[in-house]
Each structure stands twice: as C-alpha cells, then as structure tokens.
Amino acid sequence: MTQLSPIEIDPKTFLYEHCSLPALPEVLTQIQNIILSKDIDIDRIADLINRDPSLVAQILKIVNSAYYGLPVEISNTKLAVAYLGINTIHRIVLSISVVNTLATEEKKELNTIWLHSVFAALCAKSLASKFEPLLNTDELWSAAILHDIGKLIYLKFFPDQYKEINKFSNINKCLFSEAEKHYSLPSSAYLGTLLCDRWRLPNNIRQACSFHGLHDLTSHTNKGATGNFTSMISLGNVTAVLLSDELKKEKKIEIAQTIKTSLQIEESEFLVLMGELSELQPEAEKFMLHDSQF
C-alpha cells in the first residue's frame, strides 16, 4: 500500500494563511455591486468585462454553445449581456473566475475534472427539466459546474495525494470519494465547502460542493426545497460518472438502482433516460475551451 503524507486541515487558517488563495477578480465584485444597485447599466457591465480579453473570449464561447441554443451567433459582450440577462452573465463570470483563479499547470487533470463538471451540469439541467421543472436551471447550472472544485484544491495544493487517489480509483474502478476514504484523507467535498467559505460563494454552490455524492441521494440532506436542488446536483454528478467512468459492475448496479429509486422510475424508463443523457457527452466536449477551461 502506498504511503501518503497526511493532510491536516485547520478550517480557520486553511486557504487564508495555509495554502492561501487570492481574492476573486475585482470585476466579479463590481458586477455584483451593479446588480445590487438601482442603476443597472448593461453598457457598464460590458465595459468591465471587455477589460479582460480572455474573459470575453470565454464568455462568448459559453454564450454561443449549444447549452444556450441562441438563434444567432453573439460576437460581442454587450449583446451577450442583453440576450442572457445580467444575472446569468454574473453566474458565468463567477464560474469562470473560480476556474481561472484555481488554474494549475496540470492541464490534463484540469481537462478531466472540467469535462466531468460540464457533463454533470448538462445532465443535471436535463434531469431537472423532466423531474423538477420549477427549479431555476441557471442557478442549477452554476452550482453543478462548480460541484467538484474541491478536487482543484487537491490538485493545486496536494498534487501527490490527488494523483494517488485518482490512481487508486482508476485501478480499483471505484468512486473518487471511496479512494479518499481508503487513504483517510479529507474529502474533496469538504475542501470545496472551505473554498466556498473563503470566497463567500453563494449558498447553493456551497450546497452543491457539500452534497453531490452517491450517498447524499439516500440521506436526509435531500429533503424539501433545498433537497430537490441538491438531489439534481447529485443525480447529475452520479449519472455523469455512471456514463463515463470505468467502474466495477457492482458499483454500476448500485448507482443505477439509486438513480431509479431517487427518480421513482422503472428499468425501462431508466434505460431510455440513460440513452438520452449519454448524448450530452459530445456536447460537453464541444463546450470546453481549447485551454481546458470552460
């Protein structure tokens, strides 16, 4: 068995003094202030975004993706804000800012994490449209796309542990969370919640980081209005894992049964649903930017 250095986390100092992170970009705070003010100015928001060419390119990539399915191609920021609305643009900028600030040189691993995140978000949106149509799909999207940011903390600050956890889960065809437990290491879900606290991210994103695993679908955390939201996050995540990861047969059966129970559907409905969701994977691949950031 590989010996890994233990990871000791003090939530009072982690990401502040130990493994410190910078604040999120000022443009995000400025857009938030505009949203909260009575003077909402599309031109001002577009101007703020246009100061960062990389941010502009990433926003236009997302806006013109199949996810939004706009009738015309959007070629400038002001049109993007006008078409999608200020709140949606804010969520997109928030997601991009988190990703960019946590970027590392491990491009291959980053691509793997974000491809899964996009696929999980697409699955969550599709499932919500069928089973929880009253949920806000834009809020669901931003939360689902960031549900795994705890893995980026592992990759950025504890790369040796991350690689060993990933290696163990691949060899044993088990879930990443099971490999974390095998090595008695902090869960990436926990690290994600600490990051949300550090950057004061919206509570729905913190909930997504905390409750997106297979076990969360059978726990008391998925009850009531908040539970419906986190249930869709969890379902999007485990469905993406089921459709894309190599897992032991027993684990696949367990996941499939949990999905059927959660959605209260029969085997025939489940098979049709998985066929529909599997078609979202190529869309997730197109959604990715060439530099492994969405």
C-alpha positions in Angstrom: 0.0 0.0 0.0 1.3 3.4 -1.0 2.1 5.7 2.0 0.8 9.2 1.6 1.6 12.1 3.8 -1.4 13.0 6.0 -3.3 16.2 5.3 -4.2 18.2 8.4 -6.8 20.9 7.8 -7.5 23.8 10.2 -10.6 25.5 8.8 -9.6 28.7 10.5 -6.3 29.1 8.6 -6.7 26.9 5.5 -6.8 28.9 2.3 -6.1 32.0 4.3 -2.7 31.5 6.0 -2.0 28.0 4.9 -2.4 27.3 1.1 -3.6 30.8 0.8 -5.5 32.0 -2.3 -6.0 35.4 -3.7 -9.4 37.1 -3.8 -11.6 36.5 -6.8 -11.2 39.1 -9.6 -12.4 42.6 -8.9 -14.6 42.5 -12.0 -16.8 40.0 -10.2 -17.3 42.2 -7.2 -18.1 45.2 -9.4 -20.7 43.3 -11.4 -22.3 42.1 -8.1 -22.4 45.7 -6.9 -24.1 46.8 -10.1 -26.7 44.1 -9.7 -27.5 45.1 -6.1 -27.8 48.8 -7.1 -30.8 50.5 -8.6 -28.7 51.7 -11.5 -28.3 48.6 -13.6 -26.3 49.5 -16.8 -25.6 46.9 -19.5 -23.0 49.1 -21.1 -21.1 49.4 -17.8 -21.1 45.7 -17.2 -20.0 45.0 -20.8 -17.2 47.6 -20.4 -16.0 45.9 -17.2 -15.9 42.5 -18.9 -14.2 43.9 -22.0 -11.2 45.0 -20.0 -10.2 41.3 -19.8 -9.9 39.8 -23.4 -9.5 36.3 -22.0 -12.7 36.7 -20.1 -14.5 38.0 -23.2 -13.4 35.0 -25.2 -14.5 32.6 -22.6 -17.9 34.2 -22.2 -18.6 34.3 -25.9 -17.6 30.6 -26.1 -20.2 29.7 -23.5 -22.9 32.0 -24.9 -22.5 30.5 -28.4 -22.5 26.9 -27.1 -25.4 24.5 -27.7 -26.3 24.9 -24.0 -28.0 28.2 -24.6 -29.0 27.5 -28.2 -29.3 31.2 -29.2 -30.8 31.8 -32.7 -27.9 33.9 -33.8 -24.2 34.0 -33.1 -23.2 36.5 -30.5 -19.9 38.4 -31.3 -19.7 41.0 -28.6 -20.1 41.3 -24.8 -22.9 43.8 -24.8 -25.1 41.6 -27.0 -24.3 38.6 -24.7 -25.5 40.6 -21.7 -28.6 41.7 -23.5 -29.5 38.2 -24.7 -28.8 36.3 -21.5 -29.5 38.9 -18.8 -27.3 40.4 -16.1 -27.9 37.6 -13.5 -26.9 34.9 -16.0 -23.8 36.8 -17.1 -22.9 37.2 -13.4 -23.1 33.4 -12.8 -21.0 32.8 -15.9 -18.4 35.3 -14.8 -18.4 33.8 -11.3 -17.8 30.3 -12.7 -15.0 31.4 -15.0 -13.4 33.4 -12.2 -13.3 30.4 -9.8 -11.8 28.2 -12.5 -9.2 30.7 -13.6 -8.1 31.5 -10.1 -7.6 27.8 -9.3 -5.8 27.0 -12.5 -2.6 24.9 -12.3 -0.1 23.6 -14.8 -1.7 20.1 -14.7 -3.7 20.7 -17.9 -4.6 17.0 -18.5 -6.0 16.7 -15.0 -7.8 20.0 -15.3 -9.4 18.9 -18.5 -10.6 15.7 -16.9 -12.2 17.5 -13.9 -13.9 20.2 -16.0 -15.1 17.8 -18.7 -16.8 15.8 -16.0 -18.2 19.1 -14.4 -19.7 20.2 -17.7 -21.2 16.8 -18.4 -22.6 16.6 -14.9 -24.1 20.1 -15.3 -25.7 19.2 -18.6 -27.1 16.0 -17.0 -28.4 18.0 -14.0 -30.2 20.5 -16.2 -31.8 17.8 -18.4 -32.9 15.8 -15.4 -34.3 18.9 -13.7 -36.3 19.8 -16.8 -38.0 16.4 -16.6 -38.4 15.8 -12.9 -38.1 19.2 -11.1 -39.2 21.8 -13.7 -39.8 24.5 -11.1 -36.1 24.7 -10.3 -34.0 27.7 -11.6 -31.9 26.0 -14.2 -29.4 28.9 -14.4 -28.7 28.6 -10.6 -28.6 24.8 -11.0 -26.0 25.2 -13.8 -23.6 27.4 -11.9 -23.8 25.1 -8.8 -23.4 21.9 -10.8 -20.5 23.3 -12.8 -18.6 24.1 -9.6 -19.6 21.0 -7.5 -16.1 19.4 -7.8 -14.0 22.5 -7.1 -12.6 20.7 -4.0 -10.7 18.4 -6.4 -9.0 21.5 -7.8 -7.8 22.3 -4.3 -6.3 18.8 -4.1 -4.7 19.3 -7.5 -3.3 22.7 -6.7 -2.0 22.2 -3.1 -1.8 18.4 -2.7 -0.9 17.1 -6.1 0.8 13.9 -4.9 -2.2 12.9 -2.8 -4.6 13.8 -5.7 -2.7 11.6 -8.2 -2.6 8.7 -5.8 -6.3 9.0 -5.0 -7.0 9.1 -8.7 -4.7 6.2 -9.5 -6.4 4.1 -6.8 -9.9 4.8 -8.0 -8.9 4.0 -11.6 -7.2 0.7 -10.7 -9.9 -0.4 -8.4 -12.7 1.0 -10.6 -14.3 2.8 -7.6 -15.5 6.3 -6.9 -13.0 9.1 -6.1 -14.7 9.5 -2.7 -14.1 5.9 -1.9 -10.4 6.3 -2.7 -10.3 9.3 -0.4 -11.7 7.2 2.5 -9.3 4.4 1.7 -6.4 6.8 2.4 -8.1 8.5 5.3 -7.7 11.9 3.6 -10.0 14.9 3.8 -12.8 14.6 1.2 -12.7 16.9 -1.8 -16.3 17.8 -0.9 -15.1 19.2 2.4 -12.3 21.1 0.7 -14.9 22.6 -1.7 -17.0 23.9 1.2 -14.0 25.5 2.7 -13.2 27.2 -0.6 -16.8 28.5 -0.7 -16.4 30.0 2.7 -13.1 31.6 1.8 -14.6 33.3 -1.3 -18.1 33.7 0.1 -19.6 31.9 -2.8 -23.5 31.6 -3.0 -25.0 29.1 -0.7 -26.4 27.0 -3.5 -22.8 26.4 -4.7 -21.7 25.5 -1.2 -24.6 23.0 -1.0 -23.5 21.5 -4.3 -19.9 21.1 -3.1 -21.2 19.5 0.2 -23.9 17.2 -1.2 -23.2 15.8 -4.6 -22.2 12.2 -3.9 -24.0 8.9 -4.3 -24.6 8.6 -0.5 -26.2 12.1 -0.5 -29.1 10.7 -2.6 -30.2 8.4 0.2 -29.5 10.7 3.1 -31.7 13.3 4.9 -29.9 16.1 3.2 -32.0 15.8 0.1 -35.4 16.6 1.6 -37.5 19.7 1.0 -36.9 22.6 -1.4 -33.1 22.7 -0.8 -33.1 18.9 -1.1 -34.7 19.0 -4.5 -31.9 21.3 -5.7 -29.1 19.2 -4.3 -30.8 16.0 -5.5 -30.5 17.2 -9.1 -26.8 18.1 -8.5 -26.1 14.7 -7.1 -28.1 13.0 -9.8 -26.3 14.9 -12.5 -22.9 14.0 -10.9 -23.5 10.3 -10.4 -25.2 10.0 -13.8 -22.1 11.5 -15.5 -19.9 9.1 -13.5 -22.0 6.1 -14.5 -21.9 7.0 -18.2 -18.3 8.0 -18.5 -16.2 6.3 -15.8 -14.9 2.7 -15.7 -16.5 1.2 -12.6 -16.9 -2.3 -11.1 -20.1 -4.0 -12.1 -21.4 -3.9 -8.6 -20.8 -0.2 -8.3 -22.6 0.4 -11.6 -25.6 -1.6 -10.4 -25.6 0.3 -7.1 -25.6 3.7 -8.9 -28.3 2.7 -11.3 -30.5 1.4 -8.6 -30.0 4.6 -6.6 -30.9 6.7 -9.6 -34.1 4.7 -10.3 -35.1 5.0 -6.6 -34.4 8.7 -6.4 -36.4 9.4 -9.6 -39.0 6.7 -8.9 -38.7 5.2 -12.4 -38.7 1.7 -13.7 -35.9 -0.1 -15.5 -37.3 0.6 -19.0 -37.6 4.3 -18.2 -34.1 4.3 -16.8 -32.6 2.8 -19.9 -34.3 5.4 -22.2 -33.2 8.2 -19.9 -29.5 7.0 -19.8 -29.6 6.8 -23.6 -30.8 10.4 -23.8 -28.2 11.7 -21.3 -25.3 9.8 -22.9 -25.9 12.0 -26.0 -24.9 15.0 -23.9 -21.3 13.9 -23.6 -20.2 15.1 -27.0 -21.9 18.4 -26.3 -19.9 18.7 -23.1 -16.7 18.1 -25.1 -17.6 20.9 -27.5 -18.4 23.2 -24.6 -14.8 23.0 -23.3 -12.4 25.7 -24.3 -9.1 24.8 -26.0 -7.1 25.6 -22.9 -9.1 23.2 -20.7 -11.1 25.9 -19.1 -14.8 26.4 -19.9 
